[in-house]
Amino acid sequence: MARFVVEFGKDGTPPPEEGRLDAPAFHRNAEPLWQALSPRLPSEGALLEIGSGTGQHAALYARRVPHLSWYPSDIYDSHLASIAAWRQQAGAANLQQPQRVDLTDADWTWSPGGRLAAMLCVNVLHISPWRVSENLFAGAGRLLGAGGTLFVYGPFMCGGAHTAPSNAAFDASLRAQNSAWGVRDIRDLDRLAVASGLAPAEIVEMPANNFVLVFARANRT
Ligand SMILES: C[S@@+](CC[C@H](N)C(=O)[O-])C[C@H]1O[C@@H](n2cnc3c(N)ncnc32)[C@H](O)[C@@H]1O
């Protein structure tokens, strides 16, 4: 499996010396995604980003929310090195060191621990096994504070149907590469959310047949 999918389903380019990887998709989705996220992000507290990849979103966004502590994470050494390199370049005091968070682990947690104000997961759920989706929502239920928000971005099916022929073709190509991968259905994610104490709150339509899904942590008793 490619360590970093620069264009989905194709091998990544080798990292430059300083380790900063570049994802073409970032340049397409960073500003539209920011438009969707920025009015909904908490202004303070801790945000854990799952599967930060290159670290480009973290480096760009953390500077725009200086009172929010941004915790990037990933599973691969090369990605963690890239995030660290982008972090160094960004020079944002609120952007924390990258950490390894693997959502195949049902008991995953984060450092330093405690309640999160928000979680962000961009383009991860379709290139990972279903248990990663399960563990994302279960973890959000455990770790988000009352009123906390989980943001999930990517291509999704709606009610059993693809939202565009291009997404159906993309889904088929993913499944051909790895039978455990695939475009997930919002209906199934909503079920995971509810079972974990989260309420499906908003579906924001994005360019190129993508969505931002917003889930709110119900008040804790
Ligand atoms: C397509 S890349 C997206 C990277 C970044 N979020 C972006 O949009 O540029 C998917 C990312 O998910 C990460 N990932 C894959 N499986 C994971 C897992 N089990 N737990 C956490 N992250 C995972 C990969 O290492 C990769 O960085």
Ligand as a Chemical Component Dictionary entry (heavy atoms), coordinates in Angstrom:
data_LIG
# 
_chem_comp.id                   LIG 
_chem_comp.type                 NON-POLYMER 
_chem_comp.pdbx_formal_charge   0 
_chem_comp.three_letter_code    LIG 
# 
loop_
_chem_comp_atom.comp_id 
_chem_comp_atom.atom_id 
_chem_comp_atom.alt_atom_id 
_chem_comp_atom.type_symbol 
_chem_comp_atom.charge 
_chem_comp_atom.model_Cartn_x 
_chem_comp_atom.model_Cartn_y 
_chem_comp_atom.model_Cartn_z 
_chem_comp_atom.pdbx_ordinal 
LIG C1  C1  C 0  -5.879 10.407 1.831  1  
LIG S1  S1  S 1  -4.870 10.694 3.212  2  
LIG C2  C2  C 0  -5.558 12.232 3.796  3  
LIG C3  C3  C 0  -4.542 13.023 4.538  4  
LIG C4  C4  C 0  -4.991 14.411 4.989  5  
LIG N1  N1  N 0  -6.078 14.341 5.946  6  
LIG C5  C5  C 0  -5.380 15.223 3.793  7  
LIG O1  O1  O 0  -6.571 15.404 3.560  8  
LIG O2  O2  O -1 -4.495 15.684 3.074  9  
LIG C6  C6  C 0  -5.495 9.536  4.461  10 
LIG C7  C7  C 0  -4.716 9.599  5.757  11 
LIG O3  O3  O 0  -5.316 8.698  6.684  12 
LIG C8  C8  C 0  -4.296 8.091  7.422  13 
LIG N2  N2  N 0  -4.770 6.831  7.987  14 
LIG C9  C9  C 0  -4.949 5.673  7.336  15 
LIG N3  N3  N 0  -5.336 4.710  8.181  16 
LIG C10 C10 C 0  -5.404 5.291  9.405  17 
LIG C11 C11 C 0  -5.726 4.809  10.705 18 
LIG N4  N4  N 0  -5.990 3.520  10.905 19 
LIG N5  N5  N 0  -5.723 5.668  11.747 20 
LIG C12 C12 C 0  -5.401 6.963  11.548 21 
LIG N6  N6  N 0  -5.062 7.479  10.335 22 
LIG C13 C13 C 0  -5.066 6.649  9.283  23 
LIG C14 C14 C 0  -3.177 7.899  6.391  24 
LIG O4  O4  O 0  -1.926 7.683  6.967  25 
LIG C15 C15 C 0  -3.271 9.192  5.607  26 
LIG O5  O5  O 0  -2.440 10.190 6.135  27 
# 
loop_
_chem_comp_bond.comp_id 
_chem_comp_bond.atom_id_1 
_chem_comp_bond.atom_id_2 
_chem_comp_bond.value_order 
_chem_comp_bond.pdbx_ordinal 
LIG C1  S1  SING 1  
LIG S1  C2  SING 2  
LIG S1  C6  SING 3  
LIG C2  C3  SING 4  
LIG C3  C4  SING 5  
LIG C4  N1  SING 6  
LIG C4  C5  SING 7  
LIG C5  O1  DOUB 8  
LIG C5  O2  SING 9  
LIG C6  C7  SING 10 
LIG C7  O3  SING 11 
LIG C7  C15 SING 12 
LIG O3  C8  SING 13 
LIG C8  N2  SING 14 
LIG C8  C14 SING 15 
LIG N2  C9  SING 16 
LIG N2  C13 SING 17 
LIG C9  N3  DOUB 18 
LIG N3  C10 SING 19 
LIG C10 C11 SING 20 
LIG C10 C13 DOUB 21 
LIG C11 N4  SING 22 
LIG C11 N5  DOUB 23 
LIG N5  C12 SING 24 
LIG C12 N6  DOUB 25 
LIG N6  C13 SING 26 
LIG C14 O4  SING 27 
LIG C14 C15 SING 28 
LIG C15 O5  SING 29 
# 
